């Protein structure tokens, strides 16, 4: 064994798996009958133990460790600090550390595998010949399935060797993709690691072109923050927001693979689902409804329900009558308006303020009322009637419905905010009988969410990750921002891939709407997914869709397979798919939404099975038929992109169409075939 390094590492892997099994068995054997005071404590502790057992699962096809660090000196205590609330970890005393997805220790508590998020693991991602970070040796491991089959050493004290490109790293990056998105924990690059490990208190915006790993960086940042600030985020919560359910299904296995099982996922539409969405807006109306100016229109409409008093309030208690004059009531109402608190909170405070005015009179007359008397006065019939008149309840959905159906009401509250033409665009053509019968659009639901927050504060989370953010409207940014007013955010996107009429023009503007103007904007420009020839071809569109944006530079050694074919019909498209399916990995057929039925029929006639976006590819069915509108965020080993001209023409304007085409062209990991019968867009010439 002394002359067999691979054998020693395999032995360590076997021992580590045995140690992990022992950790799981210890958790399963815990008896809590004598340590819980009541059934509530028992239920909470049982749930925590169940989560612990799940987190200790040994995934047979997932490497338990993927790297090793040999420190020149034992790491200092500052590097060995554990997660929030933990004592320094014992790995501080060790010079050789195996780095993996989770911490594993033996029966004596000595570390077998170190969590990739621990401070002592950081040099695995950042050490270089210029800054070895006290590392003598960095070792990477290669696996086939769950079996350790290779290793590769970098002696960072040798500049020539340290500068060489890691073959195992390249192989892992270029490994075929089958199934859902996988983690990149073994291949995180230094510039990505800086973003992943940035602190919880600050928000970060990541501008990243296709294949730069921005989605993976965002998800790994969540995993890191949960490790470093677990107690705080356990109280406040975390949320990952994606553009659609297909995308969320694609990424949903990344965090569980990293040991994080409790992070919730949602779309923006899920967040604002106060009503059932059954209608759609044309582009013009949707842009106006998504404009941040609508927030002011809604604020005016909500507070228009407040009226100033013209009559006094007379409270009868026993034989005494207490009179609060109209001018004193007006002072109370104006003070509540000036404080800028939520409409509902102010409405709840108003009866107490009126009751306090009555108590002041009682005290002047020689009585000694206490808090119980004030509460009784606040519940008095006369006080409740006054509150209902002065500060009536507001139903957010009913208010938005009135704005969209009552031209006079809209005119009053949109004066000086929306011009006459804009008001006409968002007014519904036909009256609606009720909130339930209304055909609400997605943009209407966001307006209702804004109104709901004006009435009652939205619950804030500790951290929110917002992916594909470039497609959000200002009002949607505000909806997301309300979910992290007291927390932080990680915003991920690419301005060149904005494919909505209201797409983000600049990150500074977007972050302002989000309420995170102080967020740091980072740019990722190194492409790890898209082959050189493919990204070079797609980047011809950048001057037309996002002038000034830095093109992605592919760092892959494999230039990839790329071909543009002029064809005569769908038969040749099917032939291109059959050709690519002979290779290992997944294949995506991306086409304009309108061409999907014809292509589906052609594939069926040829006897080729296919999946829809979001369905998990298998070794038996590796072709996915993808409408261009759903391609964003997905990736396939090989792609056939059908009729670029049709993709462009399927959008309401040329720039949006070219952006949609840019997204489709950049979904390939290993190869791309572009098929066309119609002339290609001139921008690709």
C-alpha positions as CSV (number, residue, x, y, z in Angstrom):
1,X,0.0,0.0,0.0
2,X,2.9,2.4,0.6
3,X,3.7,2.3,-3.1
4,X,0.0,2.5,-4.2
5,X,-1.4,6.0,-3.7
6,X,-4.6,5.2,-5.5
7,X,-5.0,2.1,-3.2
8,X,-4.5,4.3,-0.1
9,X,-7.1,6.8,-1.3
10,X,-9.6,4.0,-2.1
11,X,-9.0,2.6,1.4
12,X,-9.7,6.1,2.8
13,X,-12.9,6.3,0.8
14,X,-14.1,3.0,2.1
15,X,-13.3,3.9,5.7
16,X,-15.0,7.3,5.2
17,X,-18.2,5.6,3.9
18,X,-18.1,3.3,6.9
19,X,-17.7,6.3,9.2
20,X,-20.7,8.0,7.5
21,X,-22.8,4.9,8.0
22,X,-21.8,4.9,11.7
23,X,-22.8,8.6,12.0
24,X,-26.2,7.8,10.5
25,X,-26.7,4.7,12.7
26,X,-25.9,6.8,15.8
27,X,-28.6,9.4,14.7
28,X,-31.1,6.6,14.1
29,X,-30.4,5.1,17.6
30,X,-31.1,8.3,19.5
31,X,-33.7,7.9,22.2
32,X,-35.4,11.1,23.2
33,X,-38.1,9.8,25.6
34,X,-36.2,11.0,28.7
35,X,-35.0,14.3,27.4
36,X,-38.2,16.1,26.2
37,X,-40.4,18.0,28.6
38,X,-43.6,17.8,26.5
39,X,-45.0,16.5,23.2
40,X,-44.2,19.8,21.4
41,X,-40.5,19.4,22.3
42,X,-40.6,15.8,21.3
43,X,-42.1,16.6,17.9
44,X,-39.6,19.3,17.2
45,X,-36.6,17.1,18.3
46,X,-38.0,14.1,16.3
47,X,-38.2,16.3,13.2
48,X,-34.6,17.5,13.7
49,X,-33.4,14.0,14.1
50,X,-35.2,12.9,10.9
51,X,-33.6,15.8,9.0
52,X,-30.2,14.8,10.4
53,X,-30.7,11.2,9.2
54,X,-31.7,12.3,5.7
55,X,-28.6,14.6,5.5
56,X,-26.3,11.7,6.5
57,X,-27.5,9.6,3.5
58,X,-24.6,8.1,1.5
59,X,-25.4,8.6,-2.2
60,X,-23.6,5.7,-3.9
61,X,-23.0,7.5,-7.2
62,X,-21.9,10.8,-5.6
63,X,-18.2,11.0,-4.6
64,X,-17.9,11.4,-0.8
65,X,-14.8,13.5,-1.4
66,X,-13.3,14.9,-4.5
67,X,-10.1,16.5,-3.4
68,X,-7.3,16.6,-0.9
69,X,-5.1,19.3,0.5
70,X,-1.7,18.8,2.1
71,X,-0.9,21.9,4.2
72,X,2.8,22.8,4.7
73,X,1.8,23.7,8.3
74,X,-1.2,22.8,10.4
75,X,-4.0,25.3,9.7
76,X,-4.5,28.0,12.4
77,X,-7.5,28.3,14.7
78,X,-8.9,31.2,12.6
79,X,-9.2,28.8,9.6
80,X,-10.7,26.0,11.7
81,X,-13.7,28.0,13.0
82,X,-16.9,26.0,12.3
83,X,-20.3,27.2,11.3
84,X,-22.2,29.8,13.3
85,X,-22.6,28.7,16.9
86,X,-20.0,25.8,16.7
87,X,-16.7,25.4,18.5
88,X,-13.5,25.4,16.3
89,X,-13.4,22.1,14.4
90,X,-10.6,19.5,15.2
91,X,-9.2,19.6,11.7
92,X,-7.1,22.5,12.8
93,X,-4.5,20.0,14.0
94,X,-4.3,18.1,10.7
95,X,-2.1,18.9,7.7
96,X,-3.7,16.4,5.2
97,X,-7.4,17.0,4.6
98,X,-9.8,15.3,2.2
99,X,-12.4,17.8,0.9
100,X,-16.0,16.6,0.2
101,X,-19.7,17.5,0.1
102,X,-20.1,17.1,3.9
103,X,-18.2,16.6,7.1
104,X,-17.5,13.0,8.1
105,X,-15.7,12.0,11.4
106,X,-14.7,8.7,12.9
107,X,-15.7,7.2,16.2
108,X,-13.2,9.4,18.0
109,X,-14.4,12.6,16.4
110,X,-11.4,12.9,14.1
111,X,-12.2,14.2,10.7
112,X,-12.2,11.8,7.7
113,X,-13.7,14.3,5.2
114,X,-13.9,18.1,5.5
115,X,-17.0,20.0,4.3
116,X,-16.1,22.1,1.2
117,X,-17.6,25.1,2.9
118,X,-15.2,25.1,5.9
119,X,-12.5,27.8,6.0
120,X,-9.7,25.2,5.8
121,X,-11.2,24.0,2.4
122,X,-11.0,27.4,0.8
123,X,-7.4,26.9,-0.6
124,X,-8.7,23.9,-2.7
125,X,-10.5,26.5,-4.9
126,X,-8.2,29.5,-4.6
127,X,-4.6,28.4,-4.1
128,X,-2.4,29.1,-7.1
129,X,1.3,29.3,-7.9
130,X,1.3,33.0,-7.1
131,X,-0.5,32.5,-3.8
132,X,-0.1,28.8,-2.6
133,X,-2.0,29.7,0.7
134,X,0.4,27.3,2.6
135,X,-0.6,24.4,0.4
136,X,2.2,22.0,-0.7
137,X,-0.1,19.5,-2.6
138,X,-3.6,19.8,-4.1
139,X,-5.0,16.4,-5.3
140,X,-8.1,16.0,-7.4
141,X,-9.9,12.7,-7.8
142,X,-11.6,11.1,-10.8
143,X,-14.6,8.9,-10.4
144,X,-16.6,6.5,-12.5
145,X,-20.0,6.2,-10.9
146,X,-19.1,6.1,-7.2
147,X,-15.7,4.3,-7.7
148,X,-12.5,6.3,-7.3
149,X,-10.5,5.6,-10.5
150,X,-7.9,8.3,-10.9
151,X,-6.1,11.1,-9.1
152,X,-4.1,14.1,-10.2
153,X,-1.5,16.1,-8.2
154,X,-0.5,19.7,-8.3
155,X,2.6,20.6,-6.3
156,X,2.0,24.3,-5.8
157,X,5.6,24.9,-4.8
158,X,6.6,24.0,-8.4
159,X,5.5,26.9,-10.6
160,X,5.7,24.9,-13.8
161,X,3.5,22.2,-12.5
162,X,1.0,24.4,-10.7
163,X,0.4,26.4,-13.9
164,X,-0.7,23.3,-15.9
165,X,-4.3,22.8,-16.7
166,X,-6.0,20.1,-14.7
167,X,-7.1,17.2,-17.0
168,X,-9.5,15.9,-14.4
169,X,-11.0,19.4,-14.0
170,X,-11.6,19.6,-17.7
171,X,-13.1,16.1,-17.8
172,X,-15.5,17.0,-15.0
173,X,-16.6,20.2,-16.7
174,X,-17.2,18.5,-20.0
175,X,-18.8,15.3,-18.5
176,X,-22.0,14.5,-20.4
177,X,-25.3,15.7,-18.9
178,X,-28.1,13.3,-18.3
179,X,-30.8,14.0,-15.8
180,X,-31.2,17.2,-13.7
181,X,-28.6,19.9,-13.1
182,X,-25.7,18.7,-10.9
183,X,-23.6,20.6,-8.4
184,X,-20.2,22.1,-9.4
185,X,-18.6,21.7,-5.9
186,X,-15.6,19.9,-7.4
187,X,-15.0,22.5,-10.1
188,X,-15.7,25.9,-8.5
189,X,-13.2,28.4,-9.9
190,X,-11.5,31.2,-7.8
191,X,-13.7,34.0,-9.2
192,X,-16.8,31.9,-8.5
193,X,-15.6,31.0,-5.0
194,X,-15.3,34.7,-4.0
195,X,-19.0,35.1,-4.8
196,X,-20.0,31.9,-3.1
197,X,-18.2,32.8,0.1
198,X,-19.3,36.5,0.3
199,X,-21.0,37.4,3.5
200,X,-24.7,37.2,4.5
201,X,-25.1,40.9,5.3
202,X,-24.5,42.1,1.8
203,X,-26.4,41.5,-1.4
204,X,-24.7,40.4,-4.6
205,X,-25.7,40.7,-8.2
206,X,-24.0,38.4,-10.7
207,X,-24.0,39.3,-14.4
208,X,-23.0,36.2,-16.2
209,X,-23.2,35.1,-19.9
210,X,-24.2,31.6,-21.0
211,X,-22.1,28.8,-19.4
212,X,-20.4,31.0,-16.8
213,X,-22.0,29.0,-14.0
214,X,-24.0,31.8,-12.5
215,X,-27.0,29.6,-11.5
216,X,-24.6,27.1,-9.9
217,X,-22.8,29.9,-8.1
218,X,-26.1,31.2,-6.7
219,X,-27.1,27.7,-5.4
220,X,-23.7,27.0,-3.9
221,X,-23.8,30.4,-2.2
222,X,-27.1,29.4,-0.5
223,X,-25.4,26.1,0.7
224,X,-22.4,28.1,2.0
225,X,-24.6,30.6,3.8
226,X,-26.6,27.9,5.4
227,X,-23.4,26.3,6.7
228,X,-21.9,29.6,7.9
229,X,-25.1,31.1,9.4
230,X,-27.3,28.1,10.0
231,X,-29.0,29.2,13.2
232,X,-29.9,32.6,11.8
233,X,-31.2,31.3,8.5
234,X,-33.1,28.5,10.2
235,X,-35.1,31.3,12.0
236,X,-35.5,33.6,9.0
237,X,-35.6,31.2,6.0
238,X,-34.2,31.0,2.5
239,X,-35.8,31.0,-0.9
240,X,-34.7,30.3,-4.5
241,X,-36.8,32.0,-7.1
242,X,-36.7,30.8,-10.7
243,X,-38.4,31.8,-14.0
244,X,-40.7,28.8,-14.3
245,X,-41.5,25.4,-12.9
246,X,-39.4,23.6,-15.6
247,X,-36.3,25.5,-14.5
248,X,-37.0,24.8,-10.8
249,X,-37.4,21.1,-11.5
250,X,-34.1,21.1,-13.4
251,X,-32.1,22.6,-10.5
252,X,-34.0,21.1,-7.6
253,X,-31.4,18.3,-6.9
254,X,-28.4,20.6,-6.5
255,X,-29.0,21.7,-2.9
256,X,-30.0,18.2,-1.6
257,X,-26.8,16.8,-3.1
258,X,-24.9,19.4,-1.0
259,X,-26.8,18.3,2.1
260,X,-29.3,21.1,2.2
261,X,-32.9,19.7,2.2
262,X,-35.0,22.6,3.5
263,X,-34.5,25.4,1.0
264,X,-37.8,26.3,-0.7
265,X,-38.2,27.1,-4.4
266,X,-40.8,29.2,-6.1
267,X,-41.5,31.4,-9.2
268,X,-42.5,35.0,-8.9
269,X,-46.0,34.0,-10.0
270,X,-46.1,31.6,-7.0
271,X,-45.2,34.4,-4.6
272,X,-48.0,36.7,-5.8
273,X,-50.7,34.0,-6.2
274,X,-53.5,35.9,-4.4
275,X,-55.9,35.3,-7.2
276,X,-56.2,32.7,-10.0
277,X,-54.5,33.9,-13.2
278,X,-56.6,33.0,-16.2
279,X,-56.0,36.0,-18.5
280,X,-53.2,37.6,-20.4
281,X,-52.2,41.2,-21.3
282,X,-50.9,42.4,-24.6
283,X,-47.3,43.7,-24.4
284,X,-48.2,47.4,-24.1
285,X,-50.6,46.8,-21.1
286,X,-48.1,44.4,-19.4
287,X,-45.3,47.0,-19.7
288,X,-47.4,49.7,-18.1
289,X,-48.7,47.4,-15.3
290,X,-45.1,46.3,-14.6
291,X,-43.9,49.9,-14.5
292,X,-42.8,51.1,-11.0
293,X,-45.1,54.1,-11.4
294,X,-48.0,51.8,-10.7
295,X,-46.8,51.6,-7.1
296,X,-47.7,55.3,-6.6
297,X,-51.1,54.9,-8.3
298,X,-51.9,52.0,-5.9
299,X,-50.7,53.9,-2.9
300,X,-52.9,56.8,-3.7
301,X,-55.9,54.5,-4.3
302,X,-55.4,52.8,-1.0
303,X,-55.1,55.9,1.2
304,X,-57.9,57.6,-0.7
305,X,-60.2,55.6,1.6
306,X,-59.1,57.6,4.6
307,X,-61.4,60.5,5.4
308,X,-61.0,63.4,7.9
309,X,-63.7,63.5,10.6
310,X,-66.6,66.0,10.6
311,X,-68.4,64.7,13.7
312,X,-67.1,64.1,17.3
313,X,-67.0,60.6,18.9
314,X,-69.1,60.2,22.0
315,X,-68.3,57.3,24.3
316,X,-70.8,56.3,26.9
317,X,-69.5,54.5,30.0
318,X,-72.0,54.1,32.8
319,X,-73.5,57.5,33.6
320,X,-70.7,59.4,32.0
321,X,-70.3,60.6,28.4
322,X,-66.9,61.3,27.0
323,X,-66.6,63.4,23.9
324,X,-63.6,63.5,21.5
325,X,-64.1,66.5,19.2
326,X,-63.7,66.4,15.4
327,X,-60.6,68.6,15.4
328,X,-58.8,66.2,17.9
329,X,-59.8,63.2,15.8
330,X,-58.4,65.0,12.7
331,X,-55.0,65.5,14.5
332,X,-54.9,61.7,15.3
333,X,-55.8,60.7,11.7
334,X,-53.2,63.1,10.2
335,X,-50.5,61.9,12.6
336,X,-51.1,58.3,11.5
337,X,-51.0,59.3,7.9
338,X,-47.7,61.2,8.4
339,X,-46.0,58.2,10.1
340,X,-46.1,56.3,6.8
341,X,-47.0,53.0,8.4
342,X,-49.0,50.3,6.6
343,X,-52.6,51.1,6.1
344,X,-53.8,48.1,8.1
345,X,-51.4,48.8,11.0
346,X,-52.6,52.4,11.1
347,X,-56.2,51.2,11.1
348,X,-55.5,48.9,14.1
349,X,-53.8,51.8,15.9
350,X,-56.6,54.3,15.4
351,X,-59.1,52.9,18.0
352,X,-56.3,52.8,20.6
353,X,-55.4,56.4,19.8
354,X,-59.0,57.5,20.2
355,X,-59.3,55.5,23.4
356,X,-56.2,57.1,24.7
357,X,-57.8,60.6,24.1
358,X,-60.8,59.4,26.2
359,X,-58.5,58.2,29.0
360,X,-56.8,61.5,29.2
361,X,-60.2,63.1,29.8
362,X,-61.0,60.5,32.5
363,X,-57.7,61.2,34.3
364,X,-58.4,64.9,34.2
365,X,-61.7,64.3,35.9
366,X,-60.1,62.4,38.7
367,X,-60.5,58.8,37.6
368,X,-57.7,56.3,37.4
369,X,-58.3,54.1,34.3
370,X,-55.8,51.3,33.5
371,X,-55.0,49.4,30.3
372,X,-58.1,47.3,30.6
373,X,-60.3,50.4,30.5
374,X,-58.4,51.7,27.4
375,X,-59.0,48.3,25.6
376,X,-62.7,48.4,26.5
377,X,-63.0,52.0,25.2
378,X,-61.2,50.9,21.9
379,X,-63.9,48.2,21.5
380,X,-66.7,50.6,22.2
381,X,-69.4,50.7,19.5
382,X,-69.0,54.4,18.9
383,X,-65.3,54.1,18.5
384,X,-65.6,51.1,16.1
385,X,-68.2,53.0,14.0
386,X,-65.8,56.0,13.8
387,X,-62.9,53.8,12.7
388,X,-65.0,52.2,10.0
389,X,-66.0,55.6,8.7
390,X,-62.6,57.3,8.9
391,X,-60.3,54.4,8.1
392,X,-62.4,51.6,6.4
393,X,-60.9,48.2,5.6
394,X,-59.4,47.7,2.1
395,X,-59.6,44.5,0.1
396,X,-56.5,44.5,-2.2
397,X,-58.1,42.5,-5.0
398,X,-61.3,44.6,-5.0
399,X,-59.3,47.8,-5.1
400,X,-57.2,46.7,-8.1
401,X,-60.3,45.4,-9.8
402,X,-61.9,48.9,-9.4
403,X,-58.8,50.6,-10.7
404,X,-58.9,48.4,-13.8
405,X,-62.6,48.7,-14.5
406,X,-63.6,52.2,-13.2
407,X,-62.1,54.9,-15.6
408,X,-63.0,57.8,-13.2
409,X,-61.4,56.1,-10.2
410,X,-58.2,55.4,-12.2
411,X,-58.1,58.9,-13.6
412,X,-58.2,60.4,-10.1
413,X,-55.4,58.3,-8.8
414,X,-53.2,58.1,-11.9
415,X,-53.3,61.9,-12.5
416,X,-49.7,63.1,-13.2
417,X,-48.4,59.5,-13.1
418,X,-49.9,57.8,-16.2
419,X,-50.9,59.8,-19.2
420,X,-54.4,59.4,-20.8
421,X,-53.3,56.8,-23.4
422,X,-51.6,54.7,-20.7
423,X,-54.7,54.7,-18.6
424,X,-56.8,53.5,-21.6
425,X,-54.3,50.7,-22.2
426,X,-54.7,49.1,-18.8
427,X,-58.5,49.6,-18.5
428,X,-60.5,46.4,-19.0
429,X,-62.9,46.6,-22.0
430,X,-65.7,44.8,-20.2
431,X,-67.0,45.2,-16.6
432,X,-66.5,42.3,-14.2
433,X,-69.0,41.3,-11.6
434,X,-66.6,40.0,-8.9
435,X,-63.0,39.2,-8.0
436,X,-63.6,35.5,-8.6
437,X,-65.1,36.0,-12.1
438,X,-62.3,38.3,-13.2
439,X,-59.7,37.0,-15.7
440,X,-56.7,38.2,-13.9
441,X,-53.3,38.4,-15.7
442,X,-49.9,37.7,-14.2
443,X,-49.2,41.5,-14.1
444,X,-52.5,42.0,-12.2
445,X,-51.5,39.5,-9.6
446,X,-48.3,41.5,-9.0
447,X,-50.5,44.7,-8.5
448,X,-52.6,42.9,-6.0
449,X,-49.4,41.8,-4.1
450,X,-48.2,45.4,-4.0
451,X,-51.6,46.5,-2.7
452,X,-51.5,43.7,-0.1
453,X,-48.2,45.0,1.2
454,X,-49.5,48.5,1.4
455,X,-52.2,47.1,3.8
456,X,-50.1,44.6,5.7
457,X,-46.4,44.1,5.8
458,X,-45.0,41.1,3.8
459,X,-43.0,38.6,5.7
460,X,-39.2,39.0,5.1
461,X,-36.8,36.1,4.7
462,X,-33.1,35.9,5.6
463,X,-31.8,35.3,2.1
464,X,-33.4,35.2,-1.4
465,X,-31.7,33.9,-4.6
466,X,-33.3,35.4,-7.7
467,X,-32.3,33.6,-10.9
468,X,-32.9,34.8,-14.5
469,X,-33.6,38.2,-13.0
470,X,-33.2,40.1,-16.3
471,X,-36.8,39.2,-17.3
472,X,-38.5,40.8,-14.4
473,X,-40.5,44.0,-14.5
474,X,-39.9,46.7,-12.0
475,X,-43.1,45.8,-10.1
476,X,-41.9,42.1,-10.0
477,X,-38.6,43.3,-8.6
478,X,-40.5,45.1,-5.9
479,X,-42.5,41.9,-5.1
480,X,-39.3,40.0,-4.6
481,X,-37.7,42.8,-2.7
482,X,-40.6,42.7,-0.2
483,X,-39.5,39.1,0.6
484,X,-36.1,40.2,1.8
485,X,-36.4,43.7,3.2
486,X,-34.6,42.6,6.4
487,X,-32.4,40.0,4.7
488,X,-30.0,39.9,1.7
489,X,-30.3,38.8,-1.9
490,X,-28.3,37.1,-4.6
491,X,-29.4,38.3,-8.0
492,X,-28.4,36.2,-11.0
493,X,-28.9,37.1,-14.7
494,X,-27.6,38.1,-18.1
495,X,-28.8,41.4,-19.7
496,X,-28.3,39.8,-23.1
497,X,-30.8,37.1,-22.4
498,X,-33.7,39.4,-21.4
499,X,-36.6,38.2,-23.5
500,X,-39.6,40.1,-22.1
501,X,-40.8,43.5,-23.4
502,X,-40.0,45.0,-19.9
503,X,-36.6,43.3,-19.7
504,X,-34.0,44.9,-17.4
505,X,-31.9,47.6,-19.0
506,X,-29.3,47.9,-16.3
507,X,-28.5,46.2,-13.0
508,X,-28.3,49.4,-11.1
509,X,-31.9,50.2,-12.1
510,X,-33.1,46.7,-11.2
511,X,-31.4,46.7,-7.8
512,X,-33.0,50.0,-7.0
513,X,-36.5,48.5,-7.6
514,X,-35.4,45.5,-5.5
515,X,-34.5,47.8,-2.6
516,X,-30.9,46.6,-2.8
517,X,-29.1,49.6,-4.3
518,X,-26.0,48.9,-2.3
519,X,-25.5,45.4,-3.8
520,X,-22.2,44.6,-5.3
521,X,-22.3,43.8,-9.0
522,X,-19.9,41.0,-10.1
523,X,-19.4,39.9,-13.7
524,X,-18.5,36.3,-14.8
525,X,-17.0,36.2,-18.3
526,X,-15.2,32.8,-18.3
527,X,-17.4,30.2,-20.0
528,X,-17.1,26.6,-18.7
529,X,-20.1,25.1,-20.5
530,X,-20.5,26.4,-24.0
531,X,-17.8,25.3,-26.5
532,X,-15.6,27.9,-28.1
533,X,-17.0,27.7,-31.7
534,X,-20.6,27.8,-30.4
535,X,-20.2,30.9,-28.1
536,X,-18.2,32.7,-30.8
537,X,-21.0,32.2,-33.3
538,X,-23.7,33.2,-30.8
539,X,-21.7,36.3,-29.7
540,X,-22.2,37.8,-33.2
541,X,-25.6,38.9,-31.8
542,X,-24.3,40.8,-28.8
543,X,-23.7,44.1,-30.5
544,X,-27.4,44.1,-31.5
545,X,-28.9,42.9,-28.3
546,X,-26.6,44.2,-25.5
547,X,-24.1,46.7,-26.8
548,X,-21.1,47.1,-24.5
549,X,-21.6,43.7,-22.7
550,X,-18.4,41.7,-22.4
551,X,-18.6,38.5,-24.6
552,X,-18.1,35.2,-22.8
553,X,-14.7,33.7,-23.4
554,X,-14.8,29.9,-23.4
555,X,-12.0,28.3,-21.4
556,X,-12.7,24.8,-22.6
557,X,-10.0,22.9,-24.4
558,X,-12.5,21.1,-26.5
559,X,-13.8,23.5,-29.2
560,X,-16.9,21.5,-29.6
561,X,-18.9,20.4,-32.6
562,X,-20.7,23.1,-34.6
563,X,-22.4,23.2,-38.0
564,X,-24.9,25.3,-39.9
565,X,-27.0,23.3,-42.3
566,X,-29.4,24.5,-45.0
567,X,-32.3,22.0,-45.2
568,X,-35.4,21.2,-47.2
569,X,-37.8,20.1,-44.4
570,X,-38.5,18.6,-41.0
571,X,-37.1,15.2,-42.2
572,X,-33.6,16.6,-42.1
573,X,-34.2,18.1,-38.7
574,X,-35.1,14.7,-37.4
575,X,-32.0,13.3,-39.1
576,X,-29.8,15.8,-37.3
577,X,-31.4,14.7,-34.0
578,X,-30.7,11.0,-34.8
579,X,-27.1,11.9,-35.6
580,X,-26.5,13.6,-32.3
581,X,-28.3,10.9,-30.3
582,X,-25.5,8.5,-31.4
583,X,-23.3,10.4,-29.0
584,X,-23.3,9.9,-25.2
585,X,-25.4,12.5,-23.3
586,X,-28.6,14.5,-23.7
587,X,-29.9,16.2,-26.9
588,X,-32.2,19.2,-27.1
589,X,-34.3,20.1,-30.2
590,X,-35.0,23.9,-29.8
591,X,-37.5,25.6,-32.1
592,X,-39.9,28.5,-32.3
593,X,-43.0,27.7,-30.2
594,X,-45.2,27.7,-33.4
595,X,-43.1,25.0,-35.0
596,X,-43.2,22.6,-32.0
597,X,-46.4,20.7,-33.1
598,X,-44.9,20.0,-36.6
599,X,-41.6,18.8,-35.1
600,X,-43.4,16.6,-32.6
601,X,-45.4,15.0,-35.4
602,X,-42.2,14.4,-37.4
603,X,-40.4,12.8,-34.4
604,X,-43.4,10.6,-33.7
605,X,-43.5,9.4,-37.3
606,X,-39.8,8.5,-37.1
607,X,-40.4,6.6,-33.9
608,X,-38.2,8.8,-31.8
609,X,-39.3,9.3,-28.2
610,X,-38.9,12.7,-26.6
611,X,-39.5,14.6,-23.4
612,X,-40.8,18.0,-22.5
613,X,-38.8,20.6,-20.7
614,X,-38.5,19.9,-17.0
615,X,-38.9,16.1,-17.5
616,X,-35.8,14.2,-16.4
617,X,-33.8,12.6,-19.2
618,X,-32.9,9.0,-18.9
619,X,-30.4,6.7,-20.7
620,X,-33.4,5.4,-22.7
621,X,-34.9,8.8,-23.6
622,X,-32.3,11.5,-24.1
623,X,-34.1,13.9,-26.5
624,X,-36.0,16.9,-25.2
625,X,-38.3,18.9,-27.5
626,X,-37.9,22.5,-26.3
627,X,-40.1,25.5,-27.3
628,X,-37.7,28.5,-27.5
629,X,-39.7,30.4,-24.9
630,X,-38.8,27.7,-22.3
631,X,-35.1,27.1,-23.2
632,X,-33.7,29.7,-20.8
633,X,-31.5,28.2,-18.0
634,X,-31.6,24.7,-19.5
635,X,-28.6,22.9,-21.0
636,X,-28.0,19.8,-23.1
637,X,-24.9,18.0,-24.4
638,X,-26.0,18.5,-28.0
639,X,-28.5,20.9,-29.5
640,X,-30.3,21.1,-32.8
641,X,-31.6,24.6,-33.2
642,X,-34.3,24.7,-35.9
643,X,-35.1,27.8,-38.0
644,X,-33.4,30.8,-36.3
645,X,-35.5,33.2,-38.4
646,X,-38.7,31.7,-37.0
647,X,-37.4,32.0,-33.4
648,X,-36.8,35.8,-34.1
649,X,-40.1,36.3,-35.8
650,X,-42.0,34.6,-32.9
651,X,-41.3,37.6,-30.6
652,X,-43.1,41.0,-30.7
653,X,-40.0,42.9,-31.7
654,X,-36.6,42.3,-33.4
655,X,-34.4,42.8,-30.4
656,X,-36.4,40.4,-28.2
657,X,-36.4,37.9,-31.0
658,X,-32.6,38.1,-31.3
659,X,-32.2,37.7,-27.6
660,X,-34.4,34.6,-27.7
661,X,-32.2,33.2,-30.5
662,X,-29.1,34.0,-28.4
663,X,-30.5,31.9,-25.6
664,X,-31.3,29.0,-27.8
665,X,-27.9,29.0,-29.5
666,X,-26.1,28.8,-26.1
667,X,-27.8,25.8,-24.6
668,X,-25.2,23.3,-26.0
669,X,-22.4,21.8,-23.9
670,X,-20.6,19.7,-26.6
671,X,-22.1,20.4,-30.0
672,X,-24.7,22.5,-32.0
673,X,-26.3,22.0,-35.3
674,X,-28.3,24.9,-36.7
675,X,-30.8,23.9,-39.4
676,X,-32.6,26.4,-41.6
677,X,-34.7,26.5,-44.8
678,X,-35.4,30.2,-44.5
679,X,-32.5,32.7,-44.7
680,X,-30.6,33.2,-41.5
681,X,-31.0,36.6,-39.7
682,X,-28.6,39.1,-41.0
683,X,-27.0,39.6,-37.6
684,X,-25.6,36.1,-37.8
685,X,-23.8,36.7,-41.1
